[in-house]
Amino acid sequence: MFTGTAEELRKREDRAHQIAQQIAALITEAEALGLGPARGEIHLPGASVRRRGEGWTITR
């Protein structure tokens, strides 16, 4: 459990969001190989990566 300040929490959540963006970019790149779509969701502390139509969305 996180026990730091609100500012530290915000910074860590922002970093989790950045990591989720990187994951979505890698999944998109892997799908571009034409071997089939990725499926499912990836849940991180502070962010989730989900399939939406032809792309991926990142939520907090």
Phi and psi restraints in degrees (value plus and minus 20) as a CYANA .aco file:
   2 PHE   PHI     -94.1   -54.1
   2 PHE   PSI     112.9   152.9
   3 THR   PHI    -146.0  -106.0
   3 THR   PSI      -5.3    34.7
   4 GLY   PHI    -102.8   -62.8
   4 GLY   PSI    -185.6  -145.6
   5 THR   PHI    -100.5   -60.5
   5 THR   PSI     146.4   186.4
   6 ALA   PHI     -81.5   -41.5
   6 ALA   PSI     -57.4   -17.4
   7 GLU   PHI     -84.8   -44.8
   7 GLU   PSI     -62.9   -22.9
   8 GLU   PHI     -83.4   -43.4
   8 GLU   PSI     -60.3   -20.3
   9 LEU   PHI     -81.9   -41.9
   9 LEU   PSI     -66.2   -26.2
  10 ARG   PHI     -79.7   -39.7
  10 ARG   PSI     -63.3   -23.3
  11 LYS   PHI     -83.4   -43.4
  11 LYS   PSI     -61.2   -21.2
  12 ARG   PHI     -88.7   -48.7
  12 ARG   PSI     -58.7   -18.7
  13 GLU   PHI     -86.0   -46.0
  13 GLU   PSI     -58.6   -18.6
  14 ASP   PHI     -81.9   -41.9
  14 ASP   PSI     -61.4   -21.4
  15 ARG   PHI     -85.9   -45.9
  15 ARG   PSI     -60.3   -20.3
  16 ALA   PHI     -80.4   -40.4
  16 ALA   PSI     -59.0   -19.0
  17 HIS   PHI     -84.3   -44.3
  17 HIS   PSI     -61.0   -21.0
  18 GLN   PHI     -83.0   -43.0
  18 GLN   PSI     -62.1   -22.1
  19 ILE   PHI     -83.1   -43.1
  19 ILE   PSI     -61.6   -21.6
  20 ALA   PHI     -81.2   -41.2
  20 ALA   PSI     -58.4   -18.4
  21 GLN   PHI     -83.1   -43.1
  21 GLN   PSI     -60.1   -20.1
  22 GLN   PHI     -85.0   -45.0
  22 GLN   PSI     -61.3   -21.3
  23 ILE   PHI     -81.3   -41.3
  23 ILE   PSI     -66.0   -26.0
  24 ALA   PHI     -80.5   -40.5
  24 ALA   PSI     -60.3   -20.3
  25 ALA   PHI     -84.9   -44.9
  25 ALA   PSI     -60.3   -20.3
  26 LEU   PHI     -86.9   -46.9
  26 LEU   PSI     -60.4   -20.4
  27 ILE   PHI     -82.9   -42.9
  27 ILE   PSI     -64.5   -24.5
  28 THR   PHI     -79.9   -39.9
  28 THR   PSI     -62.5   -22.5
  29 GLU   PHI     -83.9   -43.9
  29 GLU   PSI     -61.4   -21.4
  30 ALA   PHI     -85.2   -45.2
  30 ALA   PSI     -59.7   -19.7
  31 GLU   PHI     -85.4   -45.4
  31 GLU   PSI     -51.2   -11.2
  32 ALA   PHI     -85.1   -45.1
  32 ALA   PSI     -32.9     7.1
  33 LEU   PHI     -89.6   -49.6
  33 LEU   PSI     -34.9     5.1
  34 GLY   PHI      60.8   100.8
  34 GLY   PSI       0.6    40.6
  35 LEU   PHI    -114.6   -74.6
  35 LEU   PSI     -19.7    20.3
  36 GLY   PHI     104.8   144.8
  36 GLY   PSI     143.8   183.8
  37 PRO   PHI    -100.8   -60.8
  37 PRO   PSI     132.2   172.2
  38 ALA   PHI    -100.0   -60.0
  38 ALA   PSI     136.6   176.6
  39 ARG   PHI    -151.3  -111.3
  39 ARG   PSI     139.0   179.0
  40 GLY   PHI      73.9   113.9
  40 GLY   PSI    -180.2  -140.2
  41 GLU   PHI    -157.1  -117.1
  41 GLU   PSI     132.5   172.5
  42 ILE   PHI    -140.7  -100.7
  42 ILE   PSI     105.5   145.5
  43 HIS   PHI    -130.5   -90.5
  43 HIS   PSI     104.7   144.7
  44 LEU   PHI    -135.8   -95.8
  44 LEU   PSI     140.3   180.3
  45 PRO   PHI     -82.3   -42.3
  45 PRO   PSI      97.0   137.0
  46 GLY   PHI      70.0   110.0
  46 GLY   PSI     -22.1    17.9
  47 ALA   PHI    -182.2  -142.2
  47 ALA   PSI     135.4   175.4
  48 SER   PHI    -155.7  -115.7
  48 SER   PSI     127.4   167.4
  49 VAL   PHI    -135.1   -95.1
  49 VAL   PSI     102.4   142.4
  50 ARG   PHI    -151.8  -111.8
  50 ARG   PSI     127.0   167.0
  51 ARG   PHI     -90.8   -50.8
  51 ARG   PSI     110.3   150.3
  52 ARG   PHI    -157.2  -117.2
  52 ARG   PSI      85.5   125.5
  53 GLY   PHI      41.3    81.3
  53 GLY   PSI    -140.9  -100.9
  54 GLU   PHI    -111.0   -71.0
  54 GLU   PSI     -23.8    16.2
  55 GLY   PHI    -152.2  -112.2
  55 GLY   PSI    -182.0  -142.0
  56 TRP   PHI    -146.9  -106.9
  56 TRP   PSI     125.4   165.4
  57 THR   PHI    -139.2   -99.2
  57 THR   PSI     132.5   172.5
  58 ILE   PHI    -137.0   -97.0
  58 ILE   PSI     107.1   147.1
  59 THR   PHI    -142.0  -102.0
  59 THR   PSI     137.4   177.4
